[in-house]
Amino acid sequence: GIQVEQSPPDLILQEGANSTLRCNFSDSVNNLQWFHQNPWGQLINLFYIPSGTKQNGRLSATTVATERYSLLYISSSQTTDSGVYFCASQEEYFNKFYFGSGTKLNVKP
Amino acid sequence: EAGVAQSPRYKIIEKRQSVAFWCNPISGHATLYWYQQILGQGPKLLIQFQNNGVVDDSQLPKDRFSAERLKGVDSTLKIQPAKLEDSAVYLCASTGGRVGLAGNYEQYFGPGTRLTVT
């Protein structure tokens, strides 16, 4: 299966700071998704981004499929951004998703 | 549009007991997934259904876990008998994609069931 690596594993920020989370994947993928897992455990969809760049408010994401990586940018971080961020890559034919181990973000006031 | 529904949200059982989880995917989604997420780890796929057929159950511990999606809509995951190491969050997800069907299909998750085995 596809190997997915996320970095850094842990990140502590002061409120207002910017950050970049990285997701590397081992093979060509059909789809790349970013999720935020809230304190209650639910995975919230952030971006569905097989390639290119998307922005949603203070968050943006870029996927360079040919180089097998994706980046999630968080600007002007807020305490509500705390939680675990996962990326998941999708294998094209079998529609199967592979998750990284996540980046745990702690934004301090 | 209603999201993925799961129940119960929490369950506490003793080891060797049985437990069942229910999932109702987004209407019209052909593919349904069950994941196990142990604390501090990413979700691990247990089983993938397309309609009422199994696409992949290679990581399902079949001696104790079973799952079905009889009518191709909602699904049940069962554990019998439960072990301490089964304590985890069980997540259900769905997409509109199908095996071999070209295109990009976003995956949506339910709220999960937190299982504690004592």
Interface residues (C-beta under 8 A of the other chain):
Chain A: N30 N31 Q33 F35 W40 G41 Q42 L43 N45 Y48 P50 F86 A88 Q90 Y93 F94 N95 K96 F97 F99 G100 S101 G102
Chain B: T31 Y33 Q37 Q41 G42 P43 K44 L45 Q48 Q50 V55 D56 V89 L91 A93 T95 G97 R98 V99 G100 L101 N104 Y105 E106 Q107 Y108 F109 G110 P111 G112 R114
